Amino acid sequence: MLELAQAAQWATIVGAPSAVMALIYAGLQIRQSVLIARGQFMLELERMIALHDPVHIRLRPGGDWSTHDSGPADAAEWSELEDYMGFFEHCELLLQAGSLKLQSFKALFGYRVANIMQNNRIVRAKLQEEEEVLAPIPRATRPLGHCPT
């Protein structure tokens, strides 16, 4: 019959690898959960930006606001544009907090920021004249290579 000390040693010998395996498994599960949560977060950002598709369509090449000096014609259109740009203000905060990776932001939204920055009228009105209001937009555009002058 095993003595108590020998039984404890056997329990340690058998239990230690089991504990290590359990920790490895838990780590893999946590990593998988983080990846899934990040994917869901990115899809939620896509859903949020889709609400602003009318503005995006006007700003993209060939759109109503795609030329350098075109842009919103009335207060309602300026308001829509400001809401759209507000999305990027939120992204700037997420970038600063580390919740959003710059590489992901560039891949998903970089071209949209570039479309804004191509429009001189909008850059002048919203990023230069109202810089104190929309200051995060220029910060968000710097890594993309689009800084208003």
C-alpha positions in Angstrom: 0.0 0.0 0.0 1.2 3.5 -0.8 2.1 5.8 1.9 0.5 9.2 2.1 3.8 10.9 1.0 4.1 8.6 -2.0 0.4 9.2 -3.0 1.0 13.0 -2.8 4.1 12.7 -5.0 2.1 10.6 -7.6 -0.7 13.2 -7.5 1.8 15.9 -8.2 3.4 14.0 -11.0 0.1 13.3 -12.7 -1.6 16.6 -11.7 1.1 19.0 -12.8 1.0 18.1 -16.5 -2.8 18.1 -16.4 -2.7 21.6 -14.9 -0.3 22.8 -17.6 -2.5 21.3 -20.3 -5.6 22.9 -18.8 -3.8 26.3 -18.8 -2.7 25.9 -22.4 -6.3 25.0 -23.4 -7.7 28.0 -21.4 -5.1 30.3 -23.1 -6.1 29.0 -26.6 -9.8 29.5 -25.7 -9.2 33.1 -24.5 -7.2 33.8 -27.7 -10.0 32.4 -29.9 -12.6 34.5 -27.9 -10.5 37.7 -28.4 -10.3 37.0 -32.2 -14.0 36.4 -32.4 -14.8 39.6 -30.4 -12.4 41.6 -32.6 -14.2 40.3 -35.7 -17.6 41.2 -34.3 -16.3 44.6 -33.4 -15.0 45.2 -37.0 -18.4 44.1 -38.4 -20.2 46.4 -36.1 -18.0 49.3 -37.3 -18.9 48.3 -40.9 -22.6 48.4 -40.0 -22.2 51.8 -38.4 -20.4 53.3 -41.4 -23.1 51.9 -43.7 -25.5 54.4 -42.2 -23.5 57.1 -43.9 -23.5 55.5 -47.4 -25.3 58.4 -49.0 -22.4 60.8 -48.1 -19.9 58.1 -49.0 -21.4 57.7 -52.5 -21.3 61.5 -53.0 -17.6 61.7 -52.0 -16.3 58.7 -53.9 -14.8 59.1 -57.4 -17.5 60.1 -59.8 -19.8 61.2 -57.0 -21.5 64.5 -56.7 -18.8 65.8 -54.3 -15.8 64.1 -55.9 -14.5 67.3 -57.5 -12.2 69.5 -55.4 -14.6 72.4 -54.9 -18.0 70.6 -54.9 -19.7 69.6 -51.6 -22.7 70.0 -49.5 -25.2 72.6 -50.8 -27.3 73.3 -47.7 -27.4 72.9 -44.0 -29.0 69.4 -44.1 -26.2 68.1 -46.4 -23.5 69.7 -44.2 -25.1 68.0 -41.2 -25.0 64.6 -43.0 -21.3 65.2 -43.8 -20.6 66.1 -40.1 -22.2 62.9 -38.9 -20.1 61.0 -41.4 -16.9 62.7 -40.2 -18.0 62.1 -36.6 -17.7 58.4 -37.3 -14.0 59.0 -37.9 -13.7 61.1 -34.7 -14.9 58.0 -32.9 -12.4 55.9 -34.7 -9.6 58.2 -33.7 -10.6 57.7 -30.0 -10.7 53.9 -30.6 -7.2 54.1 -32.2 -5.9 56.1 -29.2 -7.3 53.7 -26.7 -5.9 50.7 -28.6 -9.3 49.2 -29.3 -8.8 49.7 -33.1 -5.6 48.8 -34.9 -4.3 51.3 -37.4 -3.7 48.6 -39.9 -7.4 47.5 -39.7 -8.6 51.2 -39.8 -6.5 51.8 -42.9 -7.7 48.7 -44.7 -11.4 49.3 -44.0 -11.7 53.1 -44.0 -8.6 54.6 -45.4 -10.0 55.2 -48.9 -13.0 56.9 -47.3 -10.8 59.3 -45.4 -8.8 59.9 -48.7 -12.1 60.8 -50.4 -12.8 63.4 -47.8 -9.2 64.8 -48.0 -9.5 65.1 -51.8 -12.3 67.6 -51.5 -10.7 71.1 -50.9 -14.0 72.7 -50.0 -14.7 70.2 -47.2 -11.1 70.3 -46.0 -11.2 74.1 -45.8 -14.7 74.3 -44.2 -14.5 71.4 -41.7 -10.8 70.6 -41.1 -9.2 74.0 -41.3 -11.8 76.6 -40.4 -13.4 74.4 -37.7 -10.2 72.7 -36.6 -11.0 73.0 -32.9 -14.3 71.1 -33.5 -13.1 68.3 -35.7 -9.5 68.1 -34.6 -9.4 64.3 -34.5 -9.9 64.0 -38.2 -6.5 65.4 -39.2 -4.9 63.2 -36.5 -6.6 60.2 -38.0 -5.5 61.1 -41.5 -1.8 61.6 -40.7 -1.0 57.8 -40.7 -2.8 57.5 -44.0 -0.6 60.2 -45.6 -3.5 62.7 -45.9 -2.9 65.9 -43.9 -4.7 69.1 -44.6 -2.4 72.0 -45.2 
